[in-house]
Amino acid sequence: MLQSRLVNLENDIEPYKIEVFTFGYVKILEKLIRGKEDEEAIIKNLQEGLYILKTKNGSRKIYVN
């Protein structure tokens, strides 16, 4: 019962926007996501390079190799 409740809480997360920019500040992606797993899937599919990610939690720089 506890596990199903935890899953339901995860599904109840309000979608938020993620934006991905190149280091030249060219927007290459804008999408609504529901959490870290969605964010990690987007990062995993990026080509090698440096990027800026903007979410509701702020901006951060990432390197994908």
Protein Blocks (a to p, Z undefined) as FASTA:
>chain_A
ZZmmmmmmmmmpccdddddddfkopafbdcddfbjklmmmmmmmpccdddddddfkbccd
dddZZ
